[in-house]
Amino acid sequence: KNMEASNPQSSDYPVTHDTTVTLKCKDTFTSSGGSEIVTCTDGTFSNPSFTCSASCSIPSEWDTKNMKTSNPQSSDYPVTHSTTVTLKCKDTFTSSGGIETVTCTDGTFSNPSFTCLYWWPFTKANKVEIS
């Protein structure tokens, strides 16, 4: 479940009847839901009412698809569970349309629904005549 005890420490085990233990998510996991406290009753801990979800790393395939993040910035990674990231096309590429946001869900980003196409900036200086 990607959890570990934060209080008492593992050196304090075994715990006695009616002892409460505070759980926390392991590194790179985010807590969501209920209480992080469980109680030992007759040798068995109650089930935690929260979950620990994995963070997301930026997929290398985005780079090969000519996409980059615009929010959050690259210094904000890894991205925590349920965070939405805005994608945009790299310079000299344009979006084919579609949703340009993806959401991190338990370690995996949703798929972007757009593609980045090479864009040639047509101006008077580089106008192309087609016959």
Secondary structure, 3 states (H helix, E strand, C coil): CCEEEEECCHHHCCCCCCCEEEEEECCCEEEEECCCEEEEECCEECCCCEEEEECECCCHHHHHCCEEEEECCHHHCCECCCCEEEEEECCCEEECCCCCEEEEECCEECCCCCCEEECCCCCHHHCCCCC
